[in-house]
């Protein structure tokens, strides 16, 4: 079942008491899938996210000849228990120069970057490609590092699509810069133990380093001889419900709301665990400055969307990386918040958001799951907010709108309408 072209969120009129579960971490799931494929035997991933991005990774690994089994997770509809049968560093399948093995990654940056490194360990020829936006996203630093390691990658402009000529493991060293994406370094670090590579990460910065640290810690703790890994919930996905808690507690009719996120991660692996330090329930003021480099990861988008309702002006800084993701997120946030009546000023890589009286509008999501979820939360407070192409949440959180509409305590009990007909949609129509 697909979602309607446009949804309308009806603001909540009374307080909500809910404890919401969210799916597994996308970042950990896709890293774990690569490590499991490179491992020597059976690895079971519990609590693994099952969404468009991780489905792309699983489909590609299956195309490469890896056996993977899936079982539903009774605790969370968007999770799976995934059993991967690794080949000890071998890549089973590969194409030829005349007929490369074709692998489609959609718009999954982790899948595209991680597979680029993995495919170099094969002995065939592979063509890696995705949707048009994925073909625009940066790859040059990773491709350069792979060539420095001695592999052949054919991509005239250093974007996808790319033809990768596998050369197998080899003792080699390379540097990789992470100024544009930490995924470049993570791709190499995931494969380095099996490949025999020595990798040096350059361009370290506070914005990207947490994701590299996550990769290094996962490599160190992963069950190397097979076994079981429990994947923690996704902090970025959970941040939307913490945002809803803050939003509802600022309103008189909903001030005694209490929304919690089950098993909120506390491992330190995910930068967006910090969201509740900056968006504190019951405190209408947000910090005067929030940095994408020093404070939050993708959850900074949720804080930006809440900021017009904060007590004072907030500056969001170091947002350059947001321009290179699923859409040009800095421009998209400024444009769509302005449609809703917000005063938003863009200067360089910063957005300044002034307290504003908001109103409803039809919000363009630019096929970006995080735009849809951020404004979906805002609709719990602002009447007349309509979300175009809501189905794009399938990238990381297919049940997001379903959880908004599910009755408490598992959901928020929101009324969600098909915008054109004003028909109320049941939770089972929102997956």
C-alpha positions in Angstrom: 0.0 0.0 0.0 1.3 3.5 -0.9 0.6 6.7 0.9 -1.5 9.4 -0.7 0.3 12.1 -2.7 -0.4 14.6 0.1 -1.2 14.2 3.8 -2.7 16.8 6.1 -1.9 16.6 9.8 -4.6 17.7 12.3 -3.1 19.4 15.4 -3.5 17.5 18.6 -6.1 19.2 20.9 -5.3 17.4 24.1 -2.3 16.0 26.0 -0.7 12.7 25.0 1.0 10.1 27.2 2.9 7.8 24.9 6.0 5.5 24.8 7.0 5.1 21.2 9.4 2.6 19.7 11.5 3.5 16.7 13.3 1.2 14.2 17.0 0.2 14.4 19.8 2.4 13.5 20.3 2.7 9.7 24.0 3.6 10.2 24.7 0.6 12.3 22.6 -1.8 10.2 24.3 -1.1 6.9 27.8 -1.2 8.5 26.9 -4.5 10.2 25.6 -6.0 6.9 29.0 -5.3 5.3 31.0 -6.8 8.2 28.7 -9.8 8.3 29.2 -10.4 4.6 33.0 -10.2 5.0 32.9 -12.5 8.1 33.6 -16.2 8.1 30.2 -17.7 8.9 26.7 -17.1 10.2 26.0 -13.7 11.8 22.6 -12.8 13.2 21.6 -9.1 13.3 18.7 -8.5 15.7 16.8 -5.2 15.7 18.1 -4.4 12.2 16.3 -1.6 10.3 14.2 -2.7 7.3 13.7 0.3 5.1 14.6 1.5 1.6 18.2 2.1 2.4 18.9 -1.2 4.1 16.8 -3.1 1.6 19.1 -1.7 -1.1 22.1 -3.0 0.7 20.6 -6.5 1.3 19.5 -6.7 -2.4 23.0 -5.8 -3.6 24.6 -8.3 -1.3 22.2 -11.0 -2.6 23.1 -10.0 -6.2 26.7 -10.6 -5.2 25.9 -14.1 -4.2 25.6 -13.8 -0.4 22.9 -15.9 1.3 20.7 -13.7 3.6 17.6 -14.8 5.6 15.0 -12.4 7.0 12.6 -12.8 9.8 10.0 -10.3 11.1 10.7 -8.6 14.4 7.5 -8.8 16.6 8.6 -5.8 18.7 9.0 -3.4 15.7 7.4 -3.6 12.3 10.2 -1.8 10.6 12.9 -4.1 12.0 14.0 -7.5 10.9 16.2 -10.3 12.2 18.7 -10.7 9.4 21.0 -13.7 9.2 24.0 -13.3 6.9 26.2 -16.1 5.7 29.6 -14.6 5.2 32.3 -15.8 2.8 35.4 -14.9 4.8 36.3 -11.9 2.7 35.4 -13.4 -0.7 32.9 -11.8 -3.0 31.0 -14.7 -4.7 29.7 -13.1 -7.9 31.1 -10.7 -10.5 30.6 -9.6 -14.1 32.9 -9.1 -17.0 34.2 -6.0 -18.7 31.7 -6.6 -21.5 28.9 -7.3 -19.0 29.5 -5.8 -15.6 27.3 -7.0 -12.7 24.7 -4.3 -12.3 24.0 -3.0 -8.7 21.4 -0.4 -8.0 21.7 1.6 -4.7 18.7 4.0 -5.0 19.6 7.1 -3.0 21.3 5.3 -0.2 24.6 7.0 0.5 25.9 4.4 2.9 25.1 1.6 0.4 26.8 3.4 -2.4 30.0 4.3 -0.5 30.3 1.0 1.4 29.8 -1.2 -1.7 32.4 0.9 -3.6 35.1 -0.4 -1.2 33.6 -3.9 -0.9 33.4 -4.5 -4.6 37.1 -3.9 -5.0 37.7 -7.1 -3.0 35.9 -9.1 -5.8 37.4 -10.6 -8.9 34.8 -9.3 -11.4 33.6 -6.1 -12.9 30.7 -4.2 -11.4 28.5 -1.2 -12.3 27.2 0.7 -9.3 24.4 3.3 -9.9 21.4 4.9 -8.3 18.7 7.5 -8.7 19.6 10.8 -10.3 20.2 12.6 -6.9 22.7 9.8 -5.9 24.5 10.5 -9.2 25.0 14.1 -8.0 26.3 13.3 -4.5 30.1 13.5 -3.8 32.2 10.4 -4.4 35.6 11.8 -5.5 37.5 11.4 -2.2 36.6 7.8 -2.0 37.3 7.0 -5.6 40.7 8.7 -5.3 41.5 6.6 -2.2 40.5 3.4 -4.0 42.8 4.2 -6.9 45.6 5.0 -4.5 45.1 1.5 -3.2 45.6 0.2 -6.7 42.1 -0.4 -7.9 40.6 0.6 -11.2 37.4 2.7 -11.1 36.0 4.2 -14.3 34.0 7.3 -13.7 35.0 10.4 -15.7 33.5 12.9 -13.3 34.0 10.9 -10.1 30.3 10.4 -9.5 28.0 7.5 -9.9 27.5 5.5 -12.1 30.9 3.9 -11.7 32.5 0.8 -13.2 34.6 -1.0 -10.5 37.2 -3.6 -11.5 37.7 -5.9 -8.5 41.3 -6.7 -7.7 40.9 -8.7 -4.5 42.7 -8.1 -1.2 46.1 -6.4 -1.4 48.6 -4.9 1.0 48.4 -1.2 0.3 47.9 2.1 2.1 45.9 5.3 1.3 44.6 8.4 2.8 40.9 9.5 2.7 39.5 12.9 3.4 36.1 13.2 5.2 35.4 16.9 4.6 32.3 16.0 2.5 31.3 12.7 4.0 32.5 10.4 6.8 31.1 7.6 4.7 34.2 7.6 2.6 36.4 6.7 5.6 33.8 4.3 7.0 33.7 2.4 3.7 37.5 1.8 3.8 37.6 1.0 7.5 34.9 -1.6 7.2 36.8 -3.5 4.5 40.4 -2.8 5.6 40.7 -5.9 7.9 39.7 -8.3 5.2 41.5 -6.4 2.4 44.9 -5.8 4.1 44.6 -2.0 3.7 46.2 0.6 6.0 43.9 3.6 6.0 44.7 7.1 7.3 41.8 9.5 7.8 42.5 13.1 7.0 40.3 16.3 7.3 39.1 15.2 10.7 36.5 17.5 12.1 33.9 17.4 14.9 31.0 17.1 12.5 32.2 14.0 10.7 34.4 12.2 13.3 31.5 10.7 15.4 30.5 8.6 12.4 34.1 7.4 11.8 34.3 6.6 15.5 31.1 4.6 15.2 32.6 2.5 12.4 35.9 1.9 14.3 34.0 0.8 17.4 31.7 -1.5 15.5 34.7 -3.1 13.7 36.4 -3.6 17.1 33.3 -5.2 18.8 31.8 -7.1 15.9 31.5 -10.9 16.4 34.4 -11.9 14.1 33.7 -15.6 14.0 30.0 -15.3 13.6 27.5 -14.8 16.3 24.8 -12.3 17.2 24.7 -8.5 17.2 21.9 -6.4 18.7 21.4 -3.2 16.8 20.2 -0.2 18.9 17.3 2.1 17.9 18.0 4.9 15.5 18.6 8.2 17.5 17.8 10.3 14.4 14.4 8.7 14.0 13.8 8.9 17.7 14.6 12.6 17.8 11.3 13.4 16.0 9.3 12.1 18.9 11.4 14.0 21.4 10.7 17.0 19.2 7.0 16.3 19.4 7.3 16.1 23.2 8.9 19.6 23.3 6.4 21.0 20.8 3.3 19.7 22.7 4.6 20.8 26.1 4.8 24.4 24.8 1.1 24.5 24.3 -1.5 25.2 26.9 -4.0 22.5 25.9 -1.2 19.9 25.6 1.3 21.1 28.2 1.2 18.0 30.4 2.0 15.7 27.5 4.7 13.1 28.0 6.2 11.3 25.0 9.1 9.0 25.5 11.2 6.9 23.1 11.8 3.3 24.1 15.3 2.1 24.6 16.8 5.5 23.8 20.4 4.7 22.9 23.1 5.7 25.4 26.1 4.0 23.9 27.7 7.1 22.6 27.8 5.7 19.1 25.1 8.0 17.6 25.7 11.7 17.6 21.9 12.4 17.7 21.7 10.8 21.1 22.5 14.4 22.2 19.2 15.8 20.8 17.6 16.0 24.3 20.5 18.1 25.6 19.6 20.8 23.1 15.8 20.5 22.8 14.7 20.2 26.5 11.0 19.4 27.2 9.4 22.2 29.3 12.0 24.8 28.2 10.7 26.9 25.4 14.0 28.5 24.8 16.5 26.6 22.6 20.3 27.3 22.9 21.1 30.6 21.0 23.5 28.7 18.7 23.4 25.0 17.6 26.1 23.7 15.4 26.0 20.8 12.9 29.7 20.5 13.4 29.8 20.4 17.2 26.4 19.6 18.5 24.0 17.5 16.4 23.9 15.3 13.3 20.8 15.0 11.1 18.5 15.8 14.0 19.5 19.4 13.7 16.8 19.6 11.0 14.2 18.9 13.6 15.6 21.6 15.9 15.5 24.1 12.9 11.8 23.3 12.3 10.9 23.8 16.0 12.9 27.1 16.2 10.2 29.5 15.0 8.2 28.4 18.1 11.1 28.9 20.5 11.3 31.9 22.9 14.3 33.6 21.3 16.2 33.7 18.0 18.4 30.7 17.3 21.4 30.5 14.9 22.2 27.1 13.3 25.7 27.0 12.0 28.1 24.7 10.0 25.3 23.4 7.8 27.3 22.9 4.6 27.1 19.1 4.7 23.3 19.4 4.6 23.5 20.8 1.1 25.0 17.5 -0.2 22.5 15.0 1.1 19.2 13.7 -0.1 18.3 17.2 -1.2 19.8 20.7 -0.7 18.5 20.7 2.8 19.6 24.3 3.8 17.6 25.8 1.0 14.8 23.4 1.4 14.3 24.2 5.1 14.5 27.9 4.6 12.0 27.8 1.7 9.4 25.6 3.4 9.6 27.3 6.8 9.1 30.6 5.0 6.0 29.2 3.4 4.6 28.6 6.9 5.3 32.2 8.0 8.7 31.7 9.6 11.4 34.4 9.5 14.5 32.5 8.4 17.7 34.1 7.2 20.3 32.2 5.3 23.9 33.5 5.4 26.8 31.3 4.2 26.4 27.9 5.9 24.1 29.2 8.6 20.4 29.7 9.2 19.0 32.2 11.7 15.5 31.5 12.8 13.4 34.2 14.5 10.3 33.5 16.7 7.4 33.7 14.3 3.6 33.1 14.1 3.2 30.1 11.9 0.4 29.0 9.6 -0.5 26.1 7.4 1.0 25.5 4.0 1.6 22.8 1.5 5.1 21.6 2.2 7.4 20.2 -0.5 9.6 17.4 0.8 12.0 17.2 -2.2 11.7 13.4 -1.9 13.7 13.8 1.4 12.5 11.6 4.3 13.8 14.0 6.9 11.9 16.9 5.4 8.7 14.9 5.6 9.3 13.8 9.2 10.3 17.3 10.5 7.2 19.0 9.0 5.0 16.0 10.0 5.9 16.8 13.6 5.3 20.5 13.1 1.8 19.6 11.9 0.9 18.3 15.4 0.8 22.0 16.4 0.2 24.1 13.3 -3.3 23.8 11.6 -3.4 23.2 7.8 0.0 21.8 7.3 0.1 19.5 4.3 3.0 17.2 3.5 3.6 16.4 -0.2 5.1 13.0 -1.2 4.9 11.6 2.4 5.9 8.2 1.1 9.6 9.3 1.0 9.8 8.3 4.7 10.3 4.7 3.5 14.0 5.5 3.1 14.6 5.1 6.9 11.3 5.0 8.8 8.3 3.5 6.8 6.0 3.5 9.8 6.6 7.1 10.8 3.1 8.4 10.0 1.5 5.2 11.3 3.1 5.9 14.7 1.8 9.5 14.7 -1.7 8.1 14.1 -1.7 5.0 16.3 -3.6 5.4 19.6 -1.6 6.0 22.7 0.4 4.7 24.4 2.1 3.1 21.3 1.4 6.2 19.2 0.4 9.8 19.4 -3.3 9.4 18.3 -3.0 12.2 15.7 -5.7 12.5 13.0 -4.1 12.4 9.5 -6.2 13.2 6.4 -5.8 12.5 2.8 -5.4 16.2 1.9 -7.5 16.2 -1.3 -10.6 14.4 0.0 -10.2 15.2 3.8 -10.8 11.5 4.5 -9.3 10.4 7.8 -6.7 7.7 7.2 -6.5 4.7 9.5 -3.1 3.7 11.0 -3.0 0.6 8.8 -3.2 2.9 5.7 -0.2 4.9 6.7 2.6 2.3 6.4 
